[in-house]
Amino acid sequence: MRNTIKTRSGRVLELPTPDEDAAINRGIAADPDTYEVSDEDFKKMKRLGTRGRPRLESPKVLLSVRYDADVVEAFKATGDGWQTRMNDALRDWLKEHQHA
């Protein structure tokens, strides 16, 4: 029976046999475009840039809200970016309906 591991999501993965693992390592060693980084070189490496997107000056707020299905479908029908267009429409409405 093959050696397997179960992931947190429940998937079962088959691990390579020792012979398969050795064949994989021989293939890696024979590839002229690959090399092993020494521990010393690895320590010198820096992560380029920052992780993820830069922080926004005014970040979005995660909110759960309910709209009529026909309104959502009308925005979705306009394609990708429909949520941004919905946000822009609400912003336009606010400009015209500011309360004193």
C-alpha positions as CSV (number, residue, x, y, z in Angstrom):
1,M,0.0,0.0,0.0
2,R,1.2,3.5,-0.8
3,N,2.1,6.0,1.9
4,T,-0.5,8.7,2.1
5,I,-1.2,11.9,4.1
6,K,-4.5,13.7,4.7
7,T,-4.6,17.5,4.3
8,R,-6.6,19.8,6.6
9,S,-9.1,20.1,3.8
10,G,-9.6,16.4,3.8
11,R,-7.8,15.5,0.6
12,V,-5.7,12.4,0.6
13,L,-2.3,12.8,-1.1
14,E,-0.1,9.8,-2.2
15,L,3.5,10.3,-1.3
16,P,6.2,9.1,-3.8
17,T,7.9,5.8,-3.0
18,P,11.6,6.0,-2.1
19,D,12.5,4.9,-5.7
20,E,10.2,7.6,-7.2
21,D,11.7,10.2,-4.9
22,A,15.2,9.2,-5.9
23,A,14.2,9.5,-9.6
24,I,12.7,12.9,-9.0
25,N,15.9,14.0,-7.2
26,R,18.1,12.6,-10.1
27,G,16.0,14.6,-12.6
28,I,16.4,17.8,-10.5
29,A,20.2,17.2,-10.2
30,A,20.5,16.7,-14.0
31,D,18.6,19.9,-14.9
32,P,21.1,22.5,-15.9
33,D,18.7,25.3,-15.0
34,T,18.4,24.4,-11.3
35,Y,20.8,24.6,-8.4
36,E,20.7,24.3,-4.7
37,V,21.1,27.5,-2.7
38,S,23.6,27.2,0.1
39,D,22.4,28.0,3.6
40,E,24.7,31.1,3.6
41,D,23.3,32.4,0.3
42,F,19.7,31.7,1.6
43,K,20.3,33.8,4.6
44,K,21.5,36.7,2.4
45,M,18.3,36.7,0.4
46,K,15.6,39.3,1.0
47,R,12.0,39.3,0.2
48,L,11.4,41.8,-2.6
49,G,8.7,44.4,-1.9
50,T,6.0,43.8,0.7
51,R,3.5,41.1,1.1
52,G,0.2,41.6,-0.5
53,R,-1.3,44.9,-1.7
54,P,-0.3,48.2,-0.2
55,R,-2.6,49.5,2.5
56,L,-5.2,51.9,1.3
57,E,-5.6,55.4,2.7
58,S,-9.3,54.7,3.2
59,P,-9.8,50.9,3.2
60,K,-13.1,49.2,2.3
61,V,-15.4,48.0,5.0
62,L,-16.5,44.4,5.0
63,L,-20.3,44.5,5.3
64,S,-23.2,42.0,4.9
65,V,-26.2,43.7,3.3
66,R,-29.3,42.5,1.4
67,Y,-30.4,44.0,-1.9
68,D,-33.3,43.0,-4.1
69,A,-32.3,40.2,-6.5
70,D,-33.2,42.3,-9.6
71,V,-30.9,45.1,-8.5
72,V,-28.0,42.7,-7.9
73,E,-28.6,40.9,-11.2
74,A,-28.7,44.2,-13.1
75,F,-25.3,45.1,-11.8
76,K,-23.9,41.6,-12.3
77,A,-25.1,41.7,-15.9
78,T,-22.7,44.6,-16.6
79,G,-19.7,42.1,-16.1
80,D,-16.6,42.1,-14.0
81,G,-16.3,45.1,-11.7
82,W,-20.0,45.2,-10.9
83,Q,-19.3,45.7,-7.2
84,T,-17.2,48.7,-7.9
85,R,-19.9,50.2,-10.2
86,M,-22.5,49.5,-7.4
87,N,-20.2,51.4,-5.0
88,D,-19.9,54.3,-7.4
89,A,-23.6,54.4,-7.9
90,L,-24.2,54.7,-4.2
91,R,-21.5,57.4,-4.0
92,D,-23.2,59.4,-6.7
93,W,-26.6,59.0,-4.9
94,L,-25.0,60.4,-1.7
95,K,-23.6,63.5,-3.6
96,E,-27.2,64.3,-4.7
97,H,-28.9,63.5,-1.4
98,Q,-26.7,64.9,1.3
99,H,-28.6,65.6,4.5
100,A,-28.0,68.9,6.4
